[in-house]
Amino acid sequence: MNKEQLYNKWWNAPTESEQLMEESHRTFWKKIIDKILEKEKINDFSVLDFGCNQGGFLRYLYSQYPFREGVGTDLGKESIQVANERKGDLPLQYEATASPEQWGHRFDLAVSTAVIYLISDLQEHAYKIKAALKPGGVYYASYSDYSKNPSLPYMRKKIDSNSMLPMNLHALDDIASAFFSEGFEVGITRLTPDMYVQLSNKERFFRNVRDRIQYEYEEAYLFRFVAPI
C-alpha cells in the first residue's frame, strides 16, 4: 500500500469508538491465543500483528507470553499513534502501512484478527505475508463466514457505512487457495466459546441472539498458514 492509501482511523461511527472495539475484542483475542500452537516458545520470536488498530493485541499477547519483539501495522494513522503512545517500554513498534514485506523475512509468527474480511485481494495478501515471514514461519488469521447468517445485510450496511474499507465475503476455499498458491501449508479450526457467550443490550452487529449464537458456534474460523521452507 502506498502512502496515499492511509487514513486517520478505520472506524468512524459517531457513537462507537475504536476503544470500544478494542475492549470488545479481548475475549476474542484470548480464543485466538489459546489456539496458537507455538505460544509456549515465542520468547525469542519476532511477531507481526497485521491490521493492529490501536495495538492492543500485541500488548495482550506479550502480557501472557513475552516475545523478543513485535511489529504492528495498520492503515489508520491515528490508531498507530495511539498504539505507539500505549506501548510504554515494551519491545513493540507500530507503523502505518499494509506492507510488512518491507522488513524482509523478519517474522517467526504473524497474526491478524478480524482483518481478512477487509482485504479484497487475497493473492496479494498471501504474497506479502510470505515475504514477511521467515521460512517455516506461521501466520494465524481469523475469518468469520457470515454468508448464511440472517444478520448479514444489517451487518454489511453498518460496516460499509462506518468503516474506511468495505466488507468482503470470501469463501473459505478462496482464502485457502490464495495461500496454497504461495506454497503455504494450510490448516483451519473453528473458534467456538469455551464458556457462556456474554450478551449485550447494545449488540452492534447481530439482530438477535440466535444470529449471534450461529456466528459463535458455526461461523468463526482460525486459519493456520505455515510458510514454505
C-alpha positions in Angstrom: 0.0 0.0 0.0 1.3 3.4 -0.8 1.2 6.4 1.5 -1.9 7.9 -0.2 -4.0 5.0 0.8 -3.6 5.7 4.5 -6.4 7.2 6.5 -6.9 8.6 10.0 -8.8 5.7 11.5 -10.7 2.7 10.2 -14.0 3.0 12.2 -15.9 6.3 12.1 -19.3 5.5 13.7 -20.2 8.6 15.8 -21.3 6.6 18.8 -18.8 3.8 18.7 -15.1 4.5 19.3 -12.2 2.3 18.3 -11.5 2.0 22.0 -14.9 0.3 22.4 -13.9 -2.1 19.6 -10.6 -2.9 21.3 -12.3 -3.7 24.6 -14.9 -5.9 22.9 -12.2 -7.9 21.2 -10.3 -9.1 24.3 -12.3 -12.3 24.7 -11.8 -13.0 21.1 -8.0 -12.4 21.4 -7.9 -15.0 24.2 -9.6 -17.6 22.0 -7.0 -17.0 19.3 -4.0 -17.1 21.6 -5.3 -20.4 23.0 -5.1 -21.9 19.5 -1.5 -20.7 18.8 0.5 -23.9 18.9 3.8 -22.0 19.3 2.8 -19.8 22.2 4.9 -21.5 24.9 8.1 -21.0 22.9 7.8 -17.5 21.4 10.2 -15.8 23.9 12.7 -15.4 21.1 10.1 -14.7 18.3 9.6 -11.7 16.2 5.8 -11.2 15.9 3.7 -9.3 13.4 0.2 -8.1 14.0 -1.3 -7.3 10.6 -4.1 -4.8 11.0 -3.3 -3.9 14.6 -5.6 -0.9 15.1 -4.6 0.6 18.4 -2.1 -2.1 19.2 -4.0 -4.0 21.9 -3.4 -7.5 20.6 0.4 -7.4 20.8 0.3 -5.8 24.3 -2.1 -8.5 25.5 -0.1 -11.3 23.9 3.1 -10.0 25.5 1.4 -9.9 28.9 0.6 -13.6 28.6 3.6 -14.9 26.5 6.5 -12.5 26.3 8.4 -12.4 22.9 11.5 -10.8 21.7 10.0 -8.1 19.5 6.7 -7.2 17.9 5.6 -5.0 15.0 2.0 -3.9 14.4 0.8 -2.5 11.0 -2.4 -0.6 10.2 -3.6 1.9 7.6 -5.1 4.1 10.3 -2.6 6.9 11.2 -4.4 8.0 14.4 -4.7 4.4 15.5 -1.0 3.8 15.1 -0.3 7.0 17.0 -2.4 5.6 19.9 -0.6 2.3 19.7 2.8 3.9 20.0 1.7 6.0 22.9 0.5 3.0 24.8 3.4 0.6 24.2 5.5 2.0 27.1 8.8 0.1 27.4 7.5 -3.0 25.6 9.6 -4.2 22.7 7.0 -3.1 20.2 6.8 -0.8 17.2 3.8 0.3 15.2 3.8 1.5 11.6 1.1 3.0 9.4 1.5 0.6 6.4 -0.1 -2.5 4.9 3.2 -3.7 3.5 5.0 -5.9 6.1 7.2 -7.4 3.3 9.3 -4.2 3.6 11.0 -5.8 6.6 12.1 -8.9 4.6 11.7 -12.3 6.1 11.8 -11.0 9.6 8.9 -12.6 11.4 8.6 -16.0 13.1 4.9 -15.5 13.8 2.2 -13.3 12.3 -1.4 -12.8 13.4 -4.4 -11.0 12.0 -7.6 -10.8 14.0 -10.8 -9.9 12.1 -8.9 -8.4 9.2 -9.3 -10.8 6.2 -12.8 -9.7 5.5 -11.4 -6.2 4.8 -8.9 -7.4 2.3 -10.1 -7.6 -1.3 -7.0 -9.1 -2.9 -6.3 -12.4 -1.1 -3.5 -13.3 -3.5 -1.6 -10.1 -2.8 -2.1 -10.6 0.9 -0.7 -14.2 0.8 2.3 -12.9 -1.2 3.0 -10.1 1.3 2.7 -12.5 4.3 5.1 -15.0 2.7 7.6 -12.2 2.0 7.4 -11.1 5.7 7.7 -14.5 7.4 10.9 -16.4 7.9 10.9 -19.8 6.1 8.7 -22.1 8.2 7.1 -19.1 9.9 3.5 -19.3 10.9 0.5 -17.0 10.2 -2.7 -17.2 12.1 -5.7 -15.4 10.6 -9.2 -15.3 11.9 -12.2 -15.1 9.5 -15.9 -15.2 10.0 -18.1 -16.7 7.3 -21.3 -14.7 7.6 -22.7 -15.8 4.2 -25.6 -17.8 5.8 -26.2 -15.5 8.8 -29.5 -13.7 8.7 -28.0 -10.6 10.2 -25.6 -10.2 7.2 -27.5 -7.4 5.4 -27.7 -5.3 8.6 -24.0 -6.0 9.4 -22.8 -5.3 6.0 -24.7 -2.0 5.7 -23.3 -0.9 9.1 -19.7 -1.8 8.2 -19.7 -0.3 4.8 -21.3 2.9 6.1 -18.9 3.4 9.0 -15.6 2.0 8.0 -12.9 3.1 5.6 -12.8 -0.3 3.9 -15.8 -2.3 2.6 -16.7 -5.7 3.8 -15.6 -8.7 1.6 -17.4 -12.0 1.7 -14.7 -14.6 1.0 -15.3 -18.3 0.6 -13.1 -20.4 2.9 -11.8 -22.2 -0.2 -10.7 -18.9 -1.8 -8.7 -18.0 1.3 -7.1 -21.4 1.4 -6.4 -21.3 -2.3 -4.6 -18.0 -2.1 -2.1 -19.4 0.4 -1.8 -22.7 -1.3 -0.7 -20.9 -4.4 2.2 -19.3 -2.4 3.3 -22.7 -1.1 1.9 -22.5 2.4 0.7 -25.4 4.4 -2.9 -24.6 5.3 -4.9 -25.7 8.4 -8.2 -24.5 9.8 -10.2 -24.8 13.0 -13.4 -23.3 14.5 -13.2 -20.6 17.2 -16.1 -21.7 19.5 -16.9 -20.5 23.0 -15.5 -22.4 26.0 -18.0 -20.8 28.4 -21.1 -18.7 28.2 -21.4 -16.1 25.5 -21.7 -12.7 27.0 -24.7 -10.9 25.6 -25.4 -7.1 25.5 -28.5 -5.0 25.1 -26.3 -2.8 22.8 -25.4 -5.5 20.4 -23.5 -3.9 17.5 -23.8 -6.3 14.6 -26.4 -9.0 15.2 -30.2 -8.5 15.1 -31.0 -11.2 17.6 -29.4 -13.7 20.0 -30.0 -16.6 17.6 -27.9 -14.9 14.9 -25.1 -14.2 17.4 -25.0 -17.8 18.6 -25.0 -19.0 15.0 -21.8 -16.9 14.5 -20.2 -18.1 17.7 -20.7 -21.8 17.1 -20.8 -22.2 13.3 -19.1 -19.2 11.5 -15.9 -18.2 13.3 -12.7 -19.8 12.0 -9.0 -19.5 12.5 -6.6 -20.4 9.7 -3.0 -21.5 10.3 -0.7 -21.0 7.4 2.9 -22.3 7.5 5.3 -20.6 5.1 7.4 -22.8 2.8 11.0 -23.6 3.9 
